[in-house]
Amino acid sequence: MTRHTIHGWVVIESGANDALKLFTVPGTDRKMRLDRECGPYLVAFAAEYHRLIAPIDKGTFDDWAWSPPRQGRASSGWSDHCAGMAIDLNATKEGSQGSGSLKFWRQPITIVRLKILRRKYKLLEWGGDYSAKNRDPMHWTP
């Protein structure tokens, strides 16, 4: 039986699956295993995030993409990461699953830059918009 993520993407069981590809985020040394077709869109976003919002290649390696099947912490469904259809950027700095204060995102210049990116990448859902209990500002998914 085929499993699907919370947004309906097919769960990919293994990182060796041909549906996934290892991408390098332009302008960084970060690599992300993502859905072969959607990956270029996600890494283009990550590159602009790196350039406009905050560097993703400094300090702790906390920029994540595909992960083996696991249920999403904020729901009873499968995480979009299991399909290679979600990325987490600067995860340890921005908090996750209700632990982030959004203080970083309330800086005026960051607000403007975030609006610019979100207008350009309209297909992406931002975890910072989730309810306070599930807020996940590091998380981006189409």
C-alpha positions as CSV (number, residue, x, y, z in Angstrom):
1,M,0.0,0.0,0.0
2,T,1.4,3.4,-1.0
3,R,1.6,5.9,1.9
4,H,1.2,9.6,1.5
5,T,2.4,12.6,3.4
6,I,0.2,15.2,5.2
7,H,0.1,17.1,1.9
8,G,-0.5,14.1,-0.3
9,W,3.0,13.4,-1.6
10,V,4.1,9.8,-2.0
11,V,6.3,8.6,0.9
12,I,9.8,7.6,-0.4
13,E,11.1,4.7,1.7
14,S,14.8,4.9,0.8
15,G,17.3,7.6,0.0
16,A,18.5,5.4,-2.9
17,N,15.1,5.8,-4.6
18,D,15.4,7.3,-8.2
19,A,12.7,9.8,-7.3
20,L,15.3,11.6,-5.1
21,K,18.3,13.6,-6.2
22,L,21.1,15.2,-4.2
23,F,21.2,18.9,-4.9
24,T,23.8,21.5,-3.8
25,V,22.3,24.8,-2.7
26,P,23.8,27.4,-5.0
27,G,26.2,29.8,-3.1
28,T,26.7,27.3,-0.3
29,D,28.3,23.9,0.4
30,R,25.0,22.5,1.7
31,K,23.6,19.4,0.0
32,M,20.0,18.4,0.2
33,R,18.3,15.1,-1.0
34,L,15.0,16.2,-2.5
35,D,12.3,15.1,-4.9
36,R,14.0,15.1,-8.3
37,E,11.3,17.3,-9.9
38,C,10.6,19.8,-7.1
39,G,14.2,19.9,-5.8
40,P,15.3,22.7,-8.1
41,Y,12.5,25.0,-6.8
42,L,13.3,24.2,-3.2
43,V,17.1,24.7,-3.6
44,A,16.5,28.0,-5.5
45,F,14.5,29.2,-2.6
46,A,17.1,28.0,-0.1
47,A,19.8,29.9,-2.1
48,E,17.9,33.1,-1.9
49,Y,17.1,32.6,1.7
50,H,20.8,32.1,2.3
51,R,21.6,35.4,0.5
52,L,18.7,37.5,1.8
53,I,17.5,36.2,5.1
54,A,20.3,34.3,6.9
55,P,23.3,32.2,5.9
56,I,22.6,28.5,6.0
57,D,26.2,27.3,5.7
58,K,27.6,28.7,9.0
59,G,27.9,26.7,12.2
60,T,25.9,23.7,12.9
61,F,24.7,21.6,10.0
62,D,21.0,22.2,10.6
63,D,19.5,22.4,7.1
64,W,17.4,19.3,6.4
65,A,15.5,17.8,3.5
66,W,14.4,14.1,2.8
67,S,14.3,11.9,5.8
68,P,13.3,8.2,6.2
69,P,9.6,7.7,6.8
70,R,8.4,9.1,10.2
71,Q,5.1,10.5,11.3
72,G,5.0,14.3,11.5
73,R,5.3,15.7,15.0
74,A,2.6,18.2,14.4
75,S,0.1,15.7,13.0
76,S,-0.8,12.1,12.8
77,G,0.2,12.0,9.2
78,W,3.6,11.3,7.4
79,S,6.0,14.3,7.3
80,D,6.5,15.9,3.8
81,H,10.2,15.3,4.5
82,C,9.5,11.6,3.8
83,A,8.7,12.6,0.2
84,G,11.7,14.9,-0.3
85,M,9.2,17.7,-0.5
86,A,10.1,19.8,2.5
87,I,13.2,21.6,3.8
88,D,14.2,23.0,7.2
89,L,16.6,25.9,7.2
90,N,18.7,27.0,10.2
91,A,16.6,24.5,12.3
92,T,18.5,24.8,15.5
93,K,18.4,28.6,15.4
94,E,14.8,29.2,14.6
95,G,13.0,26.6,16.7
96,S,10.5,24.0,15.7
97,Q,7.1,22.7,16.7
98,G,6.0,25.6,18.9
99,S,9.5,26.2,20.4
100,G,10.4,29.2,18.2
101,S,9.6,32.7,19.5
102,L,9.6,34.3,16.0
103,K,11.8,37.0,17.4
104,F,14.2,36.7,14.5
105,W,11.3,37.1,12.0
106,R,10.0,40.3,13.7
107,Q,13.1,42.3,12.7
108,P,11.9,45.0,10.1
109,I,14.4,44.2,7.4
110,T,13.8,40.4,7.8
111,I,10.0,41.0,7.5
112,V,10.5,42.9,4.2
113,R,12.9,40.3,2.8
114,L,10.6,37.5,3.8
115,K,7.7,39.2,2.0
116,I,9.8,39.5,-1.1
117,L,10.8,35.8,-1.0
118,R,7.2,34.6,-0.3
119,R,5.9,36.6,-3.2
120,K,8.4,35.0,-5.5
121,Y,8.0,31.5,-4.1
122,K,4.2,31.5,-3.8
123,L,4.0,27.7,-3.9
124,L,5.7,27.3,-0.5
125,E,4.0,27.0,2.8
126,W,5.9,28.4,5.7
127,G,5.8,26.7,9.1
128,G,5.9,30.1,10.8
129,D,2.3,30.5,9.8
130,Y,1.2,27.4,11.7
131,S,-0.7,27.8,14.9
132,A,1.3,28.7,18.0
133,K,1.3,25.1,19.2
134,N,2.7,23.7,15.9
135,R,4.6,26.8,14.7
136,D,7.7,25.6,12.8
137,P,9.6,28.7,11.4
138,M,12.4,26.5,10.0
139,H,10.0,24.5,7.8
140,W,9.1,25.2,4.1
141,T,7.1,22.9,1.9
142,P,5.1,23.2,-1.4
